[in-house]
Amino acid sequence: CDTMKVGGNLDSKGYGVATPKGSALRNAVNLAVLKLNEQGLLDKLK
C-alpha cells in the first residue's frame, strides 16, 4: 500500500494508524497497538 506523512510527528512516542471513517476495524486496531506498546514490542520494531 502507499503511505505518506502529513504534517509533523504526532508524538515521538506515539503511533497512528488511519482507518476509513466509521471503519469496524478502528477499535480492534487501536486495542492491538496499545497492547503491543504495553508489551514493549513497538520499541523493538523501531
PDB file of N, CA, C and O in Angstrom:
ATOM      1  N   CYS A   1       0.838  -1.174   0.000  1.00  0.00           N
ATOM      2  CA  CYS A   1       0.000   0.000   0.000  1.00  0.00           C
ATOM      3  C   CYS A   1       0.885   1.240   0.000  1.00  0.00           C
ATOM      4  O   CYS A   1       2.055   1.167   0.376  1.00  0.00           O
ATOM      5  N   ASP A   2       0.355   2.338  -0.405  1.00  0.00           N
ATOM      6  CA  ASP A   2       1.087   3.596  -0.397  1.00  0.00           C
ATOM      7  C   ASP A   2       0.758   4.359   0.878  1.00  0.00           C
ATOM      8  O   ASP A   2      -0.405   4.470   1.267  1.00  0.00           O
ATOM      9  N   THR A   3       1.793   4.881   1.518  1.00  0.00           N
ATOM     10  CA  THR A   3       1.588   5.692   2.714  1.00  0.00           C
ATOM     11  C   THR A   3       2.282   7.028   2.529  1.00  0.00           C
ATOM     12  O   THR A   3       3.199   7.153   1.718  1.00  0.00           O
ATOM     13  N   MET A   4       1.850   8.012   3.271  1.00  0.00           N
ATOM     14  CA  MET A   4       2.509   9.307   3.234  1.00  0.00           C
ATOM     15  C   MET A   4       2.392   9.957   4.598  1.00  0.00           C
ATOM     16  O   MET A   4       1.438   9.717   5.339  1.00  0.00           O
ATOM     17  N   LYS A   5       3.372  10.779   4.915  1.00  0.00           N
ATOM     18  CA  LYS A   5       3.363  11.524   6.165  1.00  0.00           C
ATOM     19  C   LYS A   5       2.744  12.890   5.891  1.00  0.00           C
ATOM     20  O   LYS A   5       3.105  13.570   4.931  1.00  0.00           O
ATOM     21  N   VAL A   6       1.818  13.272   6.741  1.00  0.00           N
ATOM     22  CA  VAL A   6       1.164  14.568   6.607  1.00  0.00           C
ATOM     23  C   VAL A   6       1.474  15.365   7.866  1.00  0.00           C
ATOM     24  O   VAL A   6       1.071  14.970   8.960  1.00  0.00           O
ATOM     25  N   GLY A   7       2.174  16.467   7.730  1.00  0.00           N
ATOM     26  CA  GLY A   7       2.495  17.306   8.883  1.00  0.00           C
ATOM     27  C   GLY A   7       3.611  16.721   9.725  1.00  0.00           C
ATOM     28  O   GLY A   7       4.305  15.791   9.314  1.00  0.00           O
ATOM     29  N   GLY A   8       3.767  17.282  10.908  1.00  0.00           N
ATOM     30  CA  GLY A   8       4.815  16.842  11.821  1.00  0.00           C
ATOM     31  C   GLY A   8       4.420  15.588  12.575  1.00  0.00           C
ATOM     32  O   GLY A   8       3.311  15.072  12.436  1.00  0.00           O
ATOM     33  N   ASN A   9       5.363  15.110  13.381  1.00  0.00           N
ATOM     34  CA  ASN A   9       5.098  13.921  14.186  1.00  0.00           C
ATOM     35  C   ASN A   9       4.022  14.219  15.224  1.00  0.00           C
ATOM     36  O   ASN A   9       3.988  15.308  15.797  1.00  0.00           O
ATOM     37  N   LEU A  10       3.148  13.252  15.461  1.00  0.00           N
ATOM     38  CA  LEU A  10       2.115  13.412  16.481  1.00  0.00           C
ATOM     39  C   LEU A  10       2.737  13.442  17.868  1.00  0.00           C
ATOM     40  O   LEU A  10       2.370  14.264  18.706  1.00  0.00           O
ATOM     41  N   ASP A  11       3.667  12.553  18.099  1.00  0.00           N
ATOM     42  CA  ASP A  11       4.337  12.412  19.386  1.00  0.00           C
ATOM     43  C   ASP A  11       5.522  11.509  19.140  1.00  0.00           C
ATOM     44  O   ASP A  11       5.416  10.537  18.392  1.00  0.00           O
ATOM     45  N   SER A  12       6.640  11.808  19.751  1.00  0.00           N
ATOM     46  CA  SER A  12       7.830  10.994  19.500  1.00  0.00           C
ATOM     47  C   SER A  12       7.665   9.570  20.019  1.00  0.00           C
ATOM     48  O   SER A  12       8.416   8.680  19.620  1.00  0.00           O
ATOM     49  N   LYS A  13       6.696   9.341  20.900  1.00  0.00           N
ATOM     50  CA  LYS A  13       6.453   8.011  21.442  1.00  0.00           C
ATOM     51  C   LYS A  13       5.147   7.416  20.941  1.00  0.00           C
ATOM     52  O   LYS A  13       4.780   6.315  21.352  1.00  0.00           O
ATOM     53  N   GLY A  14       4.443   8.108  20.074  1.00  0.00           N
ATOM     54  CA  GLY A  14       3.119   7.663  19.664  1.00  0.00           C
ATOM     55  C   GLY A  14       3.092   7.069  18.275  1.00  0.00           C
ATOM     56  O   GLY A  14       4.026   7.215  17.487  1.00  0.00           O
ATOM     57  N   TYR A  15       1.996   6.399  18.003  1.00  0.00           N
ATOM     58  CA  TYR A  15       1.792   5.764  16.710  1.00  0.00           C
ATOM     59  C   TYR A  15       0.394   6.095  16.242  1.00  0.00           C
ATOM     60  O   TYR A  15      -0.523   6.230  17.052  1.00  0.00           O
ATOM     61  N   GLY A  16       0.232   6.223  14.973  1.00  0.00           N
ATOM     62  CA  GLY A  16      -1.086   6.480  14.427  1.00  0.00           C
ATOM     63  C   GLY A  16      -1.372   5.526  13.288  1.00  0.00           C
ATOM     64  O   GLY A  16      -0.504   5.260  12.457  1.00  0.00           O
ATOM     65  N   VAL A  17      -2.569   5.020  13.250  1.00  0.00           N
ATOM     66  CA  VAL A  17      -2.996   4.135  12.170  1.00  0.00           C
ATOM     67  C   VAL A  17      -4.305   4.700  11.642  1.00  0.00           C
ATOM     68  O   VAL A  17      -5.270   4.856  12.390  1.00  0.00           O
ATOM     69  N   ALA A  18      -4.330   5.000  10.371  1.00  0.00           N
ATOM     70  CA  ALA A  18      -5.533   5.580   9.777  1.00  0.00           C
ATOM     71  C   ALA A  18      -6.472   4.486   9.296  1.00  0.00           C
ATOM     72  O   ALA A  18      -6.045   3.496   8.701  1.00  0.00           O
ATOM     73  N   THR A  19      -7.750   4.678   9.561  1.00  0.00           N
ATOM     74  CA  THR A  19      -8.787   3.791   9.043  1.00  0.00           C
ATOM     75  C   THR A  19      -9.871   4.674   8.432  1.00  0.00           C
ATOM     76  O   THR A  19     -10.014   5.835   8.813  1.00  0.00           O
ATOM     77  N   PRO A  20     -10.620   4.138   7.504  1.00  0.00           N
ATOM     78  CA  PRO A  20     -11.713   4.931   6.929  1.00  0.00           C
ATOM     79  C   PRO A  20     -12.725   5.321   8.009  1.00  0.00           C
ATOM     80  O   PRO A  20     -12.928   4.585   8.975  1.00  0.00           O
ATOM     81  N   LYS A  21     -13.345   6.466   7.838  1.00  0.00           N
ATOM     82  CA  LYS A  21     -14.347   6.932   8.795  1.00  0.00           C
ATOM     83  C   LYS A  21     -15.434   5.872   8.964  1.00  0.00           C
ATOM     84  O   LYS A  21     -15.993   5.376   7.986  1.00  0.00           O
ATOM     85  N   GLY A  22     -15.719   5.537  10.210  1.00  0.00           N
ATOM     86  CA  GLY A  22     -16.750   4.555  10.506  1.00  0.00           C
ATOM     87  C   GLY A  22     -16.304   3.107  10.357  1.00  0.00           C
ATOM     88  O   GLY A  22     -17.130   2.196  10.408  1.00  0.00           O
ATOM     89  N   SER A  23     -15.005   2.887  10.172  1.00  0.00           N
ATOM     90  CA  SER A  23     -14.497   1.529   9.964  1.00  0.00           C
ATOM     91  C   SER A  23     -14.703   0.662  11.204  1.00  0.00           C
ATOM     92  O   SER A  23     -14.484   1.105  12.331  1.00  0.00           O
ATOM     93  N   ALA A  24     -15.123  -0.563  10.977  1.00  0.00           N
ATOM     94  CA  ALA A  24     -15.293  -1.525  12.067  1.00  0.00           C
ATOM     95  C   ALA A  24     -13.946  -1.956  12.640  1.00  0.00           C
ATOM     96  O   ALA A  24     -13.890  -2.514  13.736  1.00  0.00           O
ATOM     97  N   LEU A  25     -12.869  -1.704  11.913  1.00  0.00           N
ATOM     98  CA  LEU A  25     -11.535  -2.102  12.372  1.00  0.00           C
ATOM     99  C   LEU A  25     -10.935  -1.136  13.387  1.00  0.00           C
ATOM    100  O   LEU A  25      -9.968  -1.480  14.067  1.00  0.00           O
ATOM    101  N   ARG A  26     -11.487   0.055  13.498  1.00  0.00           N
ATOM    102  CA  ARG A  26     -10.860   1.102  14.305  1.00  0.00           C
ATOM    103  C   ARG A  26     -10.564   0.656  15.736  1.00  0.00           C
ATOM    104  O   ARG A  26      -9.421   0.758  16.181  1.00  0.00           O
ATOM    105  N   ASN A  27     -11.551   0.173  16.454  1.00  0.00           N
ATOM    106  CA  ASN A  27     -11.336  -0.227  17.847  1.00  0.00           C
ATOM    107  C   ASN A  27     -10.372  -1.391  17.961  1.00  0.00           C
ATOM    108  O   ASN A  27      -9.520  -1.401  18.850  1.00  0.00           O
ATOM    109  N   ALA A  28     -10.489  -2.365  17.082  1.00  0.00           N
ATOM    110  CA  ALA A  28      -9.606  -3.530  17.139  1.00  0.00           C
ATOM    111  C   ALA A  28      -8.153  -3.126  16.899  1.00  0.00           C
ATOM    112  O   ALA A  28      -7.254  -3.602  17.591  1.00  0.00           O
ATOM    113  N   VAL A  29      -7.921  -2.253  15.922  1.00  0.00           N
ATOM    114  CA  VAL A  29      -6.554  -1.798  15.629  1.00  0.00           C
ATOM    115  C   VAL A  29      -6.014  -0.980  16.800  1.00  0.00           C
ATOM    116  O   VAL A  29      -4.869  -1.173  17.209  1.00  0.00           O
ATOM    117  N   ASN A  30      -6.816  -0.076  17.339  1.00  0.00           N
ATOM    118  CA  ASN A  30      -6.372   0.732  18.478  1.00  0.00           C
ATOM    119  C   ASN A  30      -5.987  -0.139  19.665  1.00  0.00           C
ATOM    120  O   ASN A  30      -4.949   0.083  20.288  1.00  0.00           O
ATOM    121  N   LEU A  31      -6.811  -1.120  19.978  1.00  0.00           N
ATOM    122  CA  LEU A  31      -6.515  -2.002  21.106  1.00  0.00           C
ATOM    123  C   LEU A  31      -5.267  -2.837  20.861  1.00  0.00           C
ATOM    124  O   LEU A  31      -4.476  -3.057  21.778  1.00  0.00           O
ATOM    125  N   ALA A  32      -5.087  -3.301  19.632  1.00  0.00           N
ATOM    126  CA  ALA A  32      -3.905  -4.097  19.303  1.00  0.00           C
ATOM    127  C   ALA A  32      -2.633  -3.265  19.429  1.00  0.00           C
ATOM    128  O   ALA A  32      -1.629  -3.747  19.954  1.00  0.00           O
ATOM    129  N   VAL A  33      -2.664  -2.018  18.954  1.00  0.00           N
ATOM    130  CA  VAL A  33      -1.486  -1.143  19.056  1.00  0.00           C
ATOM    131  C   VAL A  33      -1.187  -0.829  20.523  1.00  0.00           C
ATOM    132  O   VAL A  33      -0.026  -0.841  20.930  1.00  0.00           O
ATOM    133  N   LEU A  34      -2.210  -0.551  21.313  1.00  0.00           N
ATOM    134  CA  LEU A  34      -1.996  -0.298  22.738  1.00  0.00           C
ATOM    135  C   LEU A  34      -1.378  -1.500  23.433  1.00  0.00           C
ATOM    136  O   LEU A  34      -0.478  -1.349  24.259  1.00  0.00           O
ATOM    137  N   LYS A  35      -1.853  -2.682  23.104  1.00  0.00           N
ATOM    138  CA  LYS A  35      -1.327  -3.903  23.712  1.00  0.00           C
ATOM    139  C   LYS A  35       0.137  -4.112  23.334  1.00  0.00           C
ATOM    140  O   LYS A  35       0.958  -4.440  24.191  1.00  0.00           O
ATOM    141  N   LEU A  36       0.468  -3.923  22.056  1.00  0.00           N
ATOM    142  CA  LEU A  36       1.859  -4.056  21.616  1.00  0.00           C
ATOM    143  C   LEU A  36       2.752  -3.031  22.303  1.00  0.00           C
ATOM    144  O   LEU A  36       3.889  -3.336  22.661  1.00  0.00           O
ATOM    145  N   ASN A  37       2.242  -1.821  22.485  1.00  0.00           N
ATOM    146  CA  ASN A  37       3.015  -0.786  23.159  1.00  0.00           C
ATOM    147  C   ASN A  37       3.265  -1.160  24.614  1.00  0.00           C
ATOM    148  O   ASN A  37       4.383  -1.014  25.108  1.00  0.00           O
ATOM    149  N   GLU A  38       2.238  -1.640  25.301  1.00  0.00           N
ATOM    150  CA  GLU A  38       2.375  -2.031  26.703  1.00  0.00           C
ATOM    151  C   GLU A  38       3.363  -3.177  26.868  1.00  0.00           C
ATOM    152  O   GLU A  38       4.040  -3.271  27.892  1.00  0.00           O
ATOM    153  N   GLN A  39       3.449  -4.039  25.878  1.00  0.00           N
ATOM    154  CA  GLN A  39       4.365  -5.175  25.930  1.00  0.00           C
ATOM    155  C   GLN A  39       5.787  -4.796  25.518  1.00  0.00           C
ATOM    156  O   GLN A  39       6.697  -5.620  25.598  1.00  0.00           O
ATOM    157  N   GLY A  40       5.979  -3.556  25.080  1.00  0.00           N
ATOM    158  CA  GLY A  40       7.297  -3.099  24.663  1.00  0.00           C
ATOM    159  C   GLY A  40       7.694  -3.538  23.267  1.00  0.00           C
ATOM    160  O   GLY A  40       8.838  -3.334  22.859  1.00  0.00           O
ATOM    161  N   LEU A  41       6.776  -4.136  22.529  1.00  0.00           N
ATOM    162  CA  LEU A  41       7.110  -4.651  21.203  1.00  0.00           C
ATOM    163  C   LEU A  41       7.242  -3.547  20.160  1.00  0.00           C
ATOM    164  O   LEU A  41       7.982  -3.710  19.190  1.00  0.00           O
ATOM    165  N   LEU A  42       6.545  -2.432  20.336  1.00  0.00           N
ATOM    166  CA  LEU A  42       6.660  -1.344  19.365  1.00  0.00           C
ATOM    167  C   LEU A  42       8.054  -0.734  19.401  1.00  0.00           C
ATOM    168  O   LEU A  42       8.589  -0.349  18.361  1.00  0.00           O
ATOM    169  N   ASP A  43       8.646  -0.642  20.591  1.00  0.00           N
ATOM    170  CA  ASP A  43      10.011  -0.118  20.687  1.00  0.00           C
ATOM    171  C   ASP A  43      10.997  -1.030  19.971  1.00  0.00           C
ATOM    172  O   ASP A  43      11.963  -0.553  19.376  1.00  0.00           O
ATOM    173  N   LYS A  44      10.764  -2.329  20.024  1.00  0.00           N
ATOM    174  CA  LYS A  44      11.655  -3.275  19.342  1.00  0.00           C
ATOM    175  C   LYS A  44      11.565  -3.146  17.825  1.00  0.00           C
ATOM    176  O   LYS A  44      12.532  -3.436  17.121  1.00  0.00           O
ATOM    177  N   LEU A  45      10.411  -2.713  17.318  1.00  0.00           N
ATOM    178  CA  LEU A  45      10.234  -2.564  15.876  1.00  0.00           C
ATOM    179  C   LEU A  45      10.924  -1.324  15.326  1.00  0.00           C
ATOM    180  O   LEU A  45      11.155  -1.237  14.120  1.00  0.00           O
ATOM    181  N   LYS A  46      11.255  -0.367  16.180  1.00  0.00           N
ATOM    182  CA  LYS A  46      11.898   0.874  15.713  1.00  0.00           C
ATOM    183  C   LYS A  46      13.169   0.576  15.031  1.00  0.00           C
ATOM    184  O   LYS A  46      13.852   1.491  14.571  1.00  0.00           O
TER     185      LYS A  46
END
